[in-house]
Amino acid sequence: QVQLVESGGGLVQAGGSLRLSCAASGFTFSSYGMGWFRQAPGKEREYVAGISWSGTITYYADSVKGRFTIFRDNPKNTVYLRMNSLKPEDTAVYYCARRRGGTEYDYWGQGTQVTVSS
């Protein structure tokens, strides 16, 4: 079955960096685009970044553009989110997801908590 397992979250000071990982299994990882989303307390889940199956095309929300980088390692079945210059407003649970097609995502991980202190 499809499984997505995030890791790498934690507590970091503002201006710091983290790298999130999402290990995928149960499907042909290299055939799917992937994405990262986040949800802060009391807020709706929001899109953060996306990447094509080959890794050659990436997309970012305006709020993270220039600070976050999404990339993937297909032989390792893993997608990453490198987060630099973190801000307190980046505090959220971060989820990776498999892109079914278009803007639809069909499988989600359990999430990893990122907390940025001021």
C-alpha positions in Angstrom: 0.0 0.0 0.0 1.0 3.6 -0.5 3.0 5.0 2.4 4.5 8.4 2.9 6.5 9.1 6.0 7.8 12.5 6.8 10.7 13.3 9.1 13.1 16.1 9.9 10.8 18.5 11.8 11.7 20.1 15.0 12.2 23.4 16.9 14.4 26.0 15.4 15.0 29.7 16.0 13.9 32.3 13.5 16.5 32.6 10.7 17.4 29.0 11.0 17.1 26.1 8.6 15.6 22.6 8.5 15.4 19.9 5.9 12.3 17.7 5.8 12.3 14.3 4.2 9.4 12.2 2.9 10.1 8.5 2.3 7.7 6.9 -0.2 6.8 3.3 -0.7 4.1 1.1 -2.3 4.1 2.8 -5.7 6.4 3.8 -8.5 7.7 7.0 -7.0 9.5 8.2 -10.1 6.2 8.3 -12.0 4.5 10.8 -9.7 4.7 14.5 -8.9 4.9 15.2 -5.2 4.0 18.1 -3.0 4.5 19.6 0.4 1.7 21.2 2.4 1.4 22.7 5.9 -1.3 23.4 8.4 -0.9 25.8 11.3 -3.2 25.7 14.4 -6.6 27.1 13.6 -5.8 27.6 9.9 -6.6 25.7 6.8 -4.0 23.5 5.1 -2.0 25.4 2.5 0.1 24.4 -0.4 3.9 25.0 0.1 5.7 23.5 -2.9 5.4 20.9 -5.7 7.8 19.0 -7.9 7.3 17.1 -11.1 8.1 13.4 -11.4 11.5 14.1 -13.0 12.4 16.9 -10.6 12.9 19.3 -13.4 9.9 21.5 -12.6 9.2 23.0 -9.2 6.4 25.2 -7.9 6.3 27.4 -4.7 3.8 29.3 -2.8 4.6 33.0 -2.7 5.1 32.9 1.0 8.1 30.5 0.8 9.6 31.4 -2.6 13.3 32.1 -2.3 13.5 30.5 1.1 12.3 26.9 0.5 13.6 24.4 -2.0 11.9 21.2 -3.0 13.9 18.4 -4.6 13.8 14.7 -4.9 16.0 11.6 -5.2 14.1 9.0 -7.2 16.5 6.1 -6.6 15.9 6.7 -2.9 12.1 7.2 -3.3 12.4 10.4 -1.2 11.3 14.0 -1.6 12.8 16.8 0.4 12.0 20.3 1.5 14.9 22.5 2.4 13.7 25.4 4.5 16.0 28.4 5.0 15.4 31.8 6.7 12.6 30.3 8.8 10.1 32.6 10.3 7.7 32.1 13.2 4.8 32.1 10.7 6.3 29.0 9.1 5.3 27.1 12.3 3.0 24.3 11.2 2.6 20.6 10.7 4.2 19.8 7.3 2.8 17.0 5.1 4.0 15.5 1.9 1.5 14.2 -0.6 1.4 12.3 -3.9 0.1 14.2 -6.8 -2.6 12.2 -8.6 -2.8 14.7 -11.5 -3.4 18.4 -12.1 -3.9 19.9 -8.6 -5.2 16.7 -7.0 -3.3 14.9 -4.3 -4.4 11.5 -3.3 -2.1 10.1 -0.5 -0.8 12.0 2.5 1.8 11.4 5.1 1.2 11.7 8.9 3.0 15.0 9.1 6.0 16.4 10.9 5.9 19.4 13.3 8.0 22.4 12.5 8.1 25.1 15.2 10.0 28.4 14.7 10.7 30.5 17.8 11.1 34.2 17.6 
